[in-house]
């Protein structure tokens, strides 16, 4: 796993990046750990199983994560809200990604005969490289969902940026602007806090 090795982005994009960021409470009181990562990690069943990840949110328009079964037979629950890494997204599109993440955190895992085998676990938020889109969406979610623990969007982004080992140029400015626009409004926060 990559942590802060300073690999060039080209090399890093071929290395699984899977980093725990924070935990949030589920409706039943259990803890869901949220991870940030890249497509390589989202496609690595052994790494996902080891981290306890059973769901992923892909926020990249330009990459697709295939269906995946973990070595223990659990089917990874996948969701995707494809964002462009830069200009071209609407605030409602980023809000959809944040709401999809909340859905993955809070959705039950019913054991029904016609559903793929699944169990509650942790959630990975990823894009291609795990540097811009996934960081912006995850930071916005944490700030709006748990403002007591994450009182400032900027501080939350800085915390994930440091954990991720990102340069100050990530997330990209257009992603930061959209996240900031949504953080200033009240509607999305009200939906998340119910």
WOBEL-V680391 format. One record per backbone hydrogen bond with DSSP energy under -1.0 kcal/mol. NH is the residue of the N-H (numbers start at 0). CO is the residue of the C=O. If there is no record, write none. Layout:
# WOBEL-V680391
NH|CO ; NH|CO
This chain:
# WOBEL-V680391
1|15 ; 11|7 ; 12|8 ; 13|10 ; 14|11 ; 18|35 ; 20|33 ; 21|33 ; 23|31 ; 25|29 ; 28|25 ; 31|23 ; 33|21 ; 34|122 ; 35|18 ; 36|124 ; 37|16 ; 38|127 ; 41|37 ; 43|40 ; 47|43 ; 48|44 ; 49|45 ; 50|46 ; 51|48 ; 52|47 ; 53|121 ; 54|121 ; 55|76 ; 56|123 ; 57|78 ; 58|125 ; 60|82 ; 69|73 ; 72|69 ; 74|116 ; 75|67 ; 76|53 ; 78|55 ; 80|57 ; 82|58 ; 85|83 ; 93|89 ; 94|90 ; 95|91 ; 96|92 ; 97|93 ; 98|94 ; 99|95 ; 100|96 ; 101|97 ; 102|98 ; 103|99 ; 104|100 ; 105|101 ; 106|102 ; 111|109 ; 114|111 ; 121|51 ; 122|32 ; 123|54 ; 124|34 ; 125|56 ; 135|131 ; 136|132 ; 137|133 ; 138|134 ; 139|135 ; 140|136 ; 141|137 ; 142|138 ; 143|139 ; 144|140 ; 145|141 ; 148|145 ; 149|145 ; 155|151 ; 156|152 ; 157|153 ; 158|154 ; 159|155 ; 160|156 ; 161|157 ; 162|158 ; 163|159 ; 164|160 ; 165|160 ; 169|166 ; 175|171 ; 176|172 ; 177|173 ; 178|174 ; 179|175 ; 180|176 ; 181|177 ; 182|178 ; 183|179 ; 189|185 ; 190|186 ; 191|187 ; 192|188
